[in-house]
Amino acid sequence: MAITGGYISVQGIKTYYETNNGPHNPKGTIVCLHTAGRESRQYHGMMELFADKYNMVAFDMPAHGKSWPLPGNVGISDYKAYGKFVWDFIQAMKIDDPIIIGCSVGGNMVYHIAETYPVKAMVSMQGSPCIKAMGTAYGTTVDLLDNPYVSCQHSHWDFSESLCGTKCPPEAHDFIMWGVCQECGRAKKSDLSIYNNYDVTAELGQITCPCLLIRGEDDWNVPEHYYHTAIEGMTNAQRVVFEKVPGYGHFIIVEAPEVVCGLIDQFLQAE
């Protein structure tokens, strides 16, 4: 099965994207947002599994993977600018009725995108509409990510490994940790600057599309009660489904793509 890549200009930034060239989905194309500091390859497993069922498009945010950075060699550090870039990418790709899915910071951002833009559906994995009030404060860690005396790769090795689930297959674990080795401190800093100051709970009532929330239960960084806070706020959503997956963690899209694909397929088929 071929996963093909290409470049498109978004806001003047040379942006890399990949697609599984799947069949047209009358409910919309699935657009995928990667985790903090990483890139679109995290979705290869899902793209392969969905090749005969759904068209999927994953892309690298500015300064990540194969995408060019913003002027000054930086990434996007404001969540509204992040959401606008995602929507401009969708428009540039001429994607109708997008189904927006994301994990980690991407799982956070889909709330804002669904609040602000006309998406067909959203899927949040290991995400929350509010991080600042959670007490998940990276503080000095974020400031040091771009310090010449700090190695982003070495300083985040144990942290990233602790987020993997007990059922994470060895090959998935290796890929996740290889992602740590390839992280750019400046790109990771831009993502965690968003992650550490994120709060869109006041706008949750603006979400009207169907919403699927998936939680790998071994992820200590995003406890279950954060999901319940989101569900309580999405009072106008057409439908909200919450699925818990034992044994998997923060990188569930890499750890268990077959499980995630099954849940997403079930969710979309019910529409």
Disulfide bonds with the S-S distance in Angstrom:
none
